[in-house]
Amino acid sequence: MTPSAGGAAVELTPLKPLKRGKIDRAELVFDQVGSMWFLSEAWLPEGGGFQIFKPETSLDRKTVKGPKA
């Protein structure tokens, strides 16, 4: 996909739907690979989750939860 105003092309990776029990607020899950952190999953209340990136190896995993609605 390229922006209408010009510029570099952007490649979008298809999102893989994930299932888990009901959550009460949005969550973002990050995986550490080497010294860098990558957004791995996004979870939405009533909307399920989506896998954005799956590293082959991960040193650590952190979840950040949004405010309660």
Secondary structure, DSSP 8 states (H G I E B T S, - for coil): ---TT----------EEE--S--SS-EEEEEEETTEEEEEEEEETTTEEEE----SS-SEEEEEE----
